Amino acid sequence: MSSAESDPKRAFPGVKLAVVAVVLLAGAALLLRGVDPRALIERGLAMVRDAGPAAFFVAMALLPAAGVPILAFSLTAGPAFAGRIGMGWVVVFTLLAVTANFTLTYFLARRALRPLLEKLVVRLGYKLPQVAAGDATDLAILVRVTPGIPLSVQNYLLGLADVPFGKYFAVSAVVTWVYQTAFVLFGEALLHGRGKVAMIAGSLLIAAVTATHLVRKHYGKKKADAA
């Protein structure tokens, strides 16, 4: 199994820094103009509530496949709908939506969008990971626990690498369900100042990040030993 290779001259880090800079500058400009961030958030949440939970969770299942960050949904779901349908159902519908999303994007990468995505990967200077049958689970775990890769990109990469769907689904479910549950709880607690829930969600995130680090360290050692 070989990991994806890239041209070090590619400008992705620069692009990411530029995006962060633009966001920070835009936020600073809004604050200087006297815009109340909390009021702005409340107006946005009111619009989401007016659309209703059905539209929201369908959008959560579909739009990340087009590049919309999944965090925009998971951090919003609790504040928008916990009071309406209950936090338990918010978590359930979030996990159903993210499961539908990583299933959809996998099959798009394996079938409908494969020729286009392969050309895009080559044009960007990357090589797709070549995975042997016995290494498919290892690759799925490594991609899922590598920080900084958006969920949709992970889905497409694993689909393009022809990781068997059963292994893909099992690894994806374990990793994404833990993270998405933590983000939903954290988003709701953060907006409403619920310290106990925020602490629980933060602890869950810390545990997930720690487990991710240990898994990456394990597979890094395993790869070094194999080499």
TAMOGI-V157456 format. One record per helix or strand of 2 or more residues. SS is the DSSP state (H for helix, E for strand). FROM is the first residue (numbers start at 1). TO is the last residue. If there is no record, write none. Layout:
BEGIN
SS FROM TO
SS FROM TO
END
This chain:
BEGIN
H 12 32
H 37 51
H 53 66
H 71 85
H 87 112
H 114 123
H 133 145
H 151 160
H 165 192
H 195 226
END
